Amino acid sequence: MSETTTDLETFRRETRAWLQANCPSEMRRPAKTEADICWGGKRFKYQSEAQRLWLQRMGERGWTVPMWPRAYGGGGLDHAQAAILREEMAALKCRVPLQSFGIWMLGPALLKYGSEQQKRHYLRQIARGEIRWCQGYSEPNAGSDLASLATKAEVHEDHFLVNGQKIWTSYADEADWMFCLVRTDTAKKHTGISFILIDMTTPGVSTRPIKLISGKSPFCETFFDNVKVPSSQIVGELNAGWTIAKYLLTHEREMIGGIGERSLPTPVGRFAAERIGRDPAGRLDDPVLRAEIARFEVDEAAFSAWTKLVGAQARGGEAHPAVSSALKYYGTELNKRRWELMAAAGGADALEWEGARSQDGTIARTWLRTKGNSIEGGTSEVQLNVVAKRILGLPGA
Ligand SMILES: Cc1cc2nc3c(=O)[nH]c(=O)nc-3n(C[C@H](O)[C@H](O)[C@H](O)COP(=O)(O)OP(=O)(O)OC[C@H]3O[C@@H](n4cnc5c(N)ncnc54)[C@H](O)[C@@H]3O)c2cc1C
């Protein structure tokens, strides 16, 4: 690394000053509802001028994607600088300006496999939150066995003609574009798949929301009826999409697994003690729950330490290529335990579904939502299969 400690201290000072001057005070308070989370895109309704301004300022500086190259709208920071930016944002309680499938999933795939023209065209728009993406992978008969996908793209001279159906497409009804796996050769399984980008306003694309147990409809069925997609919107080579799909999945799994690290503003133990009360020694007055919470908090700390270790290994090019499956498995299962404990500690109150007291059933709804985390991006069982085979070297079933 080229910087000296003095360089980094200067960077920290300048970063802090910039954040203080540019992060609106409203964006330094924790997000309370989903509307406080900024997803960007052409159809996004900003909650406030502060939310819009914060995204605009961070996007212009490249700090929505601090480590992407400047040429593609990123901040061009190295690991040490990016870590400082994260620390300074946390110290000032700055909200993350943009949540985005473009940043977490498509961006890394385009950086590795996209043409120069695609990188220049899409990455800057992703960094600035100008376009919102959805992921067209799963189909009614292709989930865990994703390579069975059947949505067909006929190859024509200057375009693909797409017909078929995707399912569980998160935010398909709010996205501007989809990164999509299509079958371009029916004779082969893995080597008959291509990775294409589809403008959701193209004639023939339609979506139908699916209602979840949590009462929300964050995902859809997506239908393609003779959808014409220009040939230039293929990423990589024809029939070589499976490699890109798998690479993107490692980023998705890492991102979802990070949920395990997301400890709550009020730790579970303190929340439980406030609800249930303390014994004369000042401990949570429920020895069984106390033991469970203690086990959870130890595991939470261990997971956090492990993700840091994996991060350092990745920077040194030493991380196991399948480690994202282990992170995803453990992080999502840990988060399920976190919310089981929150529900147990909250007692009957935690079952409330609506009303100001429970902030419209935050605990109940989050508890239900965590179930989906260990399914999306590949189920826990599938991640365990990957860990068994690729990391532990156990024989396949
Ligand atoms: C909240 C949420 C958001 C999602 N968002 C998207 C999205 O944006 N885009 C998208 O394309 N998809 C999305 N998905 C779909 C998700 O990727 C699939 O649900 C997932 O891959 C599992 O596929 P499936 O639902 O078809 O289940 P199946 O593959 O039918 O699995 C059913 C059960 O069988 C088990 N199973 C299957 N195969 C094996 C095996 N080999 N060994 C052991 N057990 C096995 C599974 O673990 C599971 O318990 C989302 C899902 C959820 C829950």
Ligand as a Chemical Component Dictionary entry (heavy atoms), coordinates in Angstrom:
data_LIG
# 
_chem_comp.id                   LIG 
_chem_comp.type                 NON-POLYMER 
_chem_comp.pdbx_formal_charge   0 
_chem_comp.three_letter_code    LIG 
# 
loop_
_chem_comp_atom.comp_id 
_chem_comp_atom.atom_id 
_chem_comp_atom.alt_atom_id 
_chem_comp_atom.type_symbol 
_chem_comp_atom.charge 
_chem_comp_atom.model_Cartn_x 
_chem_comp_atom.model_Cartn_y 
_chem_comp_atom.model_Cartn_z 
_chem_comp_atom.pdbx_ordinal 
LIG C1  C1  C 0 -37.187 -13.105 0.086  1  
LIG C2  C2  C 0 -36.772 -13.732 -1.209 2  
LIG C3  C3  C 0 -36.318 -12.934 -2.253 3  
LIG C4  C4  C 0 -35.957 -13.519 -3.474 4  
LIG N1  N1  N 0 -35.547 -12.690 -4.500 5  
LIG C5  C5  C 0 -35.215 -13.242 -5.685 6  
LIG C6  C6  C 0 -34.856 -12.396 -6.785 7  
LIG O1  O1  O 0 -34.825 -11.163 -6.673 8  
LIG N2  N2  N 0 -34.561 -12.966 -7.957 9  
LIG C7  C7  C 0 -34.567 -14.323 -8.133 10 
LIG O2  O2  O 0 -34.252 -14.762 -9.230 11 
LIG N3  N3  N 0 -34.935 -15.156 -7.120 12 
LIG C8  C8  C 0 -35.255 -14.636 -5.908 13 
LIG N4  N4  N 0 -35.647 -15.459 -4.867 14 
LIG C9  C9  C 0 -35.775 -16.918 -5.116 15 
LIG C10 C10 C 0 -34.715 -17.750 -4.449 16 
LIG O3  O3  O 0 -33.479 -17.609 -5.079 17 
LIG C11 C11 C 0 -35.225 -19.196 -4.476 18 
LIG O4  O4  O 0 -36.373 -19.245 -3.665 19 
LIG C12 C12 C 0 -34.183 -20.171 -3.932 20 
LIG O5  O5  O 0 -33.104 -20.276 -4.795 21 
LIG C13 C13 C 0 -34.788 -21.583 -3.695 22 
LIG O6  O6  O 0 -35.445 -22.039 -4.822 23 
LIG P1  P1  P 0 -36.949 -22.577 -4.737 24 
LIG O7  O7  O 0 -37.773 -21.546 -4.037 25 
LIG O8  O8  O 0 -37.359 -22.958 -6.104 26 
LIG O9  O9  O 0 -36.896 -23.824 -3.799 27 
LIG P2  P2  P 0 -36.480 -25.315 -4.187 28 
LIG O10 O10 O 0 -35.231 -25.298 -4.983 29 
LIG O11 O11 O 0 -37.678 -25.986 -4.787 30 
LIG O12 O12 O 0 -36.176 -25.941 -2.774 31 
LIG C14 C14 C 0 -37.202 -26.436 -1.912 32 
LIG C15 C15 C 0 -36.540 -27.037 -0.685 33 
LIG O13 O13 O 0 -35.703 -28.140 -1.074 34 
LIG C16 C16 C 0 -34.378 -27.961 -0.606 35 
LIG N5  N5  N 0 -33.421 -28.436 -1.580 36 
LIG C17 C17 C 0 -33.438 -28.234 -2.921 37 
LIG N6  N6  N 0 -32.373 -28.821 -3.502 38 
LIG C18 C18 C 0 -31.653 -29.389 -2.504 39 
LIG C19 C19 C 0 -30.439 -30.141 -2.462 40 
LIG N7  N7  N 0 -29.744 -30.405 -3.572 41 
LIG N8  N8  N 0 -29.990 -30.570 -1.249 42 
LIG C20 C20 C 0 -30.682 -30.302 -0.105 43 
LIG N9  N9  N 0 -31.845 -29.613 -0.098 44 
LIG C21 C21 C 0 -32.321 -29.150 -1.267 45 
LIG C22 C22 C 0 -34.232 -26.449 -0.412 46 
LIG O14 O14 O 0 -33.232 -26.152 0.532  47 
LIG C23 C23 C 0 -35.621 -26.059 0.044  48 
LIG O15 O15 O 0 -35.747 -26.264 1.430  49 
LIG C24 C24 C 0 -36.028 -14.916 -3.635 50 
LIG C25 C25 C 0 -36.475 -15.725 -2.586 51 
LIG C26 C26 C 0 -36.857 -15.158 -1.383 52 
LIG C27 C27 C 0 -37.348 -16.026 -0.292 53 
# 
loop_
_chem_comp_bond.comp_id 
_chem_comp_bond.atom_id_1 
_chem_comp_bond.atom_id_2 
_chem_comp_bond.value_order 
_chem_comp_bond.pdbx_ordinal 
LIG C1  C2  SING 1  
LIG C2  C3  SING 2  
LIG C2  C26 DOUB 3  
LIG C3  C4  DOUB 4  
LIG C4  N1  SING 5  
LIG C4  C24 SING 6  
LIG N1  C5  DOUB 7  
LIG C5  C6  SING 8  
LIG C5  C8  SING 9  
LIG C6  O1  DOUB 10 
LIG C6  N2  SING 11 
LIG N2  C7  SING 12 
LIG C7  O2  DOUB 13 
LIG C7  N3  SING 14 
LIG N3  C8  DOUB 15 
LIG C8  N4  SING 16 
LIG N4  C9  SING 17 
LIG N4  C24 SING 18 
LIG C9  C10 SING 19 
LIG C10 O3  SING 20 
LIG C10 C11 SING 21 
LIG C11 O4  SING 22 
LIG C11 C12 SING 23 
LIG C12 O5  SING 24 
LIG C12 C13 SING 25 
LIG C13 O6  SING 26 
LIG O6  P1  SING 27 
LIG P1  O7  DOUB 28 
LIG P1  O8  SING 29 
LIG P1  O9  SING 30 
LIG O9  P2  SING 31 
LIG P2  O10 DOUB 32 
LIG P2  O11 SING 33 
LIG P2  O12 SING 34 
LIG O12 C14 SING 35 
LIG C14 C15 SING 36 
LIG C15 O13 SING 37 
LIG C15 C23 SING 38 
LIG O13 C16 SING 39 
LIG C16 N5  SING 40 
LIG C16 C22 SING 41 
LIG N5  C17 SING 42 
LIG N5  C21 SING 43 
LIG C17 N6  DOUB 44 
LIG N6  C18 SING 45 
LIG C18 C19 SING 46 
LIG C18 C21 DOUB 47 
LIG C19 N7  SING 48 
LIG C19 N8  DOUB 49 
LIG N8  C20 SING 50 
LIG C20 N9  DOUB 51 
LIG N9  C21 SING 52 
LIG C22 O14 SING 53 
LIG C22 C23 SING 54 
LIG C23 O15 SING 55 
LIG C24 C25 DOUB 56 
LIG C25 C26 SING 57 
LIG C26 C27 SING 58 
# 
